[in-house]
Amino acid sequence: MVIAAKQPKPKTCKNPACRASFIPQRLGQAVCNYTCGLAIKDVNQDKARKSLAQVERREIKVRKEKLKSRAEYAKEAQAVINRYVRLRDAHLGCISCSKPATWGGQWHCSHFRSVGAAPHIRFNLWNMNKSCSQCNSHLSGNLAGYRPGLIEKIGQERVDWLECNQAIARHDIPCLKRLKAVFTKKAKRLERRTEGAISWAVM
């Protein structure tokens, strides 16, 4: 009695551009023809190149992180927190003058006590408020207008605390990294909330 050889089951070609059904002629055959085999090879090589490039980019990033100074970390953290403050105060006008939130110029984050004079509270959110570029850049914060505006915003007691605070604090690199990470997330949440509010207003 002759037993017929078992026919292999149809397979689907692994080439994403083909995906044809075929009967494999050999063990482990993954594509329906030579052309699809070449296409798959090119795709795999492209994936390998991209993967290698990603590894190289990560290694370069790690090396750059190791070379960064504390001042550079502080600058990065400051930029992120400045952005957060501008988003937090988006509905407010300039802290130092009468320009409303609808003013079409450039908005800054202004320190009530400057980074140079009070580096220990450079990241304190009471000390950081939205200001127009004219007051912040050209009038050095316009403190004559800033102080009454800040008292109205956060109260006399908190302003007194800012003015009297003479603590000595040094933000180390791990602290600066945490600040950057935390306020990056906070800024993104505020941005999404603001975009959502605008979308509802337009509808």
C-alpha positions as CSV (number, residue, x, y, z in Angstrom):
1,M,0.0,0.0,0.0
2,V,1.4,3.4,-1.1
3,I,0.9,6.3,1.3
4,A,0.7,9.7,-0.4
5,A,3.2,12.3,0.9
6,K,1.5,14.9,3.1
7,Q,1.1,18.2,1.3
8,P,2.6,21.2,3.1
9,K,0.0,23.8,4.3
10,P,-0.3,27.1,2.5
11,K,1.6,30.0,4.0
12,T,1.3,33.7,3.7
13,C,4.3,35.5,2.2
14,K,6.2,37.5,4.8
15,N,6.8,40.4,2.3
16,P,4.4,43.1,3.5
17,A,3.9,44.4,0.0
18,C,2.9,40.9,-1.2
19,R,1.2,38.8,1.5
20,A,0.2,36.2,-1.2
21,S,-0.7,32.6,-0.2
22,F,1.8,30.0,-1.4
23,I,2.8,26.3,-0.9
24,P,6.3,26.2,0.5
25,Q,8.8,24.1,-1.5
26,R,11.4,23.8,1.2
27,L,11.6,23.8,5.0
28,G,11.6,27.3,6.5
29,Q,10.5,29.1,3.3
30,A,9.0,32.4,4.3
31,V,8.3,34.2,1.0
32,C,6.6,33.1,-2.2
33,N,9.5,34.0,-4.6
34,Y,13.0,35.3,-5.0
35,T,11.9,38.9,-5.5
36,C,10.0,38.9,-2.2
37,G,13.0,37.3,-0.6
38,L,15.2,40.3,-1.7
39,A,12.5,42.7,-0.5
40,I,12.5,41.1,3.0
41,K,16.3,41.2,3.1
42,D,16.3,44.9,2.3
43,V,13.6,45.5,5.0
44,N,15.6,43.5,7.6
45,Q,18.8,45.3,6.8
46,D,17.0,48.7,7.0
47,K,15.7,47.7,10.5
48,A,19.2,46.7,11.6
49,R,20.6,50.0,10.4
50,K,17.9,51.9,12.3
51,S,18.4,49.9,15.4
52,L,22.2,50.5,15.3
53,A,21.6,54.2,14.7
54,Q,19.3,54.3,17.8
55,V,21.9,52.6,19.9
56,E,24.6,55.1,18.7
57,R,22.3,58.1,19.5
58,R,21.6,56.8,23.0
59,E,25.3,56.3,23.6
60,I,26.1,59.9,22.3
61,K,23.3,61.2,24.6
62,V,24.8,59.4,27.6
63,R,28.3,60.7,26.9
64,K,26.9,64.3,26.5
65,E,25.1,64.0,29.8
66,K,28.3,63.0,31.5
67,L,30.1,66.0,30.1
68,K,27.4,68.6,31.1
69,S,28.2,71.0,33.9
70,R,25.9,71.9,36.8
71,A,25.3,75.3,35.1
72,E,24.1,73.6,32.0
73,Y,21.7,71.4,33.9
74,A,20.4,74.5,35.8
75,K,19.9,76.3,32.5
76,E,17.8,73.4,31.1
77,A,15.7,73.2,34.3
78,Q,15.2,76.9,34.2
79,A,14.0,76.8,30.6
80,V,11.4,74.1,31.4
81,I,10.1,75.9,34.5
82,N,9.9,79.2,32.6
83,R,7.7,77.5,30.0
84,Y,5.5,76.1,32.8
85,V,5.1,79.5,34.4
86,R,4.1,81.1,31.0
87,L,1.5,78.4,30.6
88,R,0.3,78.7,34.2
89,D,-0.2,82.4,33.8
90,A,-1.5,82.3,30.2
91,H,-4.8,83.9,31.3
92,L,-3.1,86.7,33.1
93,G,-1.5,89.9,31.8
94,C,1.9,91.3,32.7
95,I,2.8,91.1,36.4
96,S,4.6,94.5,36.1
97,C,2.4,96.6,33.9
98,S,-1.1,97.0,32.5
99,K,-0.6,94.9,29.3
100,P,-3.5,92.3,29.2
101,A,-3.2,88.6,28.3
102,T,-4.4,89.5,24.7
103,W,-1.2,91.6,24.1
104,G,0.4,90.4,20.9
105,G,4.1,90.7,21.9
106,Q,6.5,88.2,23.4
107,W,5.8,86.9,26.9
108,H,8.7,86.0,29.3
109,C,9.0,84.4,32.8
110,S,10.3,87.1,35.1
111,H,11.9,86.6,38.5
112,F,10.8,89.0,41.3
113,R,14.2,88.5,42.9
114,S,16.8,87.9,40.2
115,V,18.7,84.6,39.7
116,G,22.0,86.5,40.5
117,A,20.7,88.1,43.7
118,A,18.8,85.1,45.0
119,P,19.9,81.9,43.3
120,H,18.4,79.8,46.2
121,I,14.9,80.8,45.1
122,R,15.4,80.9,41.4
123,F,13.0,77.9,41.0
124,N,10.4,79.1,43.5
125,L,7.1,79.5,41.8
126,W,6.0,82.6,43.9
127,N,9.2,84.2,42.6
128,M,8.4,83.5,38.9
129,N,5.6,85.2,37.0
130,K,4.6,86.0,33.5
131,S,5.9,89.4,32.2
132,C,5.9,91.2,28.9
133,S,9.3,91.3,27.1
134,Q,9.4,95.1,27.5
135,C,9.2,95.0,31.3
136,N,11.5,92.0,31.7
137,S,14.2,92.8,29.2
138,H,14.2,96.5,28.8
139,L,13.1,97.6,32.3
140,S,15.0,94.9,34.3
141,G,11.7,93.4,35.5
142,N,10.1,96.8,36.2
143,L,10.2,96.2,39.9
144,A,8.2,99.3,40.7
145,G,5.2,97.7,39.0
146,Y,6.2,94.1,39.8
147,R,5.9,94.4,43.6
148,P,2.3,95.7,43.8
149,G,1.3,93.3,41.1
150,L,2.8,90.4,43.0
151,I,1.2,91.4,46.3
152,E,-2.2,91.4,44.6
153,K,-1.5,88.0,43.1
154,I,0.0,86.0,46.0
155,G,-0.5,88.3,49.1
156,Q,1.8,90.5,51.3
157,E,3.0,87.7,53.5
158,R,4.4,85.6,50.7
159,V,6.1,88.7,49.1
160,D,7.6,89.5,52.5
161,W,8.9,85.9,52.7
162,L,10.5,86.2,49.2
163,E,12.2,89.5,50.1
164,C,13.5,88.3,53.5
165,N,14.6,84.8,52.4
166,Q,18.4,84.7,52.7
167,A,18.8,80.9,52.9
168,I,21.9,79.3,51.3
169,A,20.9,76.5,48.9
170,R,22.8,74.8,46.1
171,H,20.8,72.8,43.6
172,D,22.9,69.7,42.8
173,I,22.7,67.9,39.5
174,P,20.2,65.1,40.6
175,C,17.9,67.9,42.0
176,L,18.1,69.8,38.7
177,K,17.4,66.6,36.7
178,R,14.3,66.0,38.9
179,L,13.1,69.6,38.4
180,K,13.4,69.3,34.7
181,A,11.5,66.0,34.5
182,V,8.7,67.1,36.9
183,F,8.1,70.4,35.2
184,T,8.3,68.9,31.7
185,K,5.3,66.7,32.7
186,K,3.5,69.6,34.4
187,A,3.9,71.8,31.3
188,K,2.6,69.1,29.0
189,R,-0.4,68.6,31.1
190,L,-1.2,72.3,31.2
191,E,-0.6,72.6,27.5
192,R,-3.1,69.7,26.8
193,R,-5.6,71.3,29.2
194,T,-5.3,74.7,27.4
195,E,-5.7,73.1,24.0
196,G,-8.8,71.3,25.2
197,A,-10.3,74.5,26.6
198,I,-9.7,76.3,23.2
199,S,-11.3,73.4,21.3
200,W,-14.4,73.6,23.5
201,A,-14.5,77.4,23.0
202,V,-14.4,77.0,19.2
203,M,-17.1,74.3,19.1
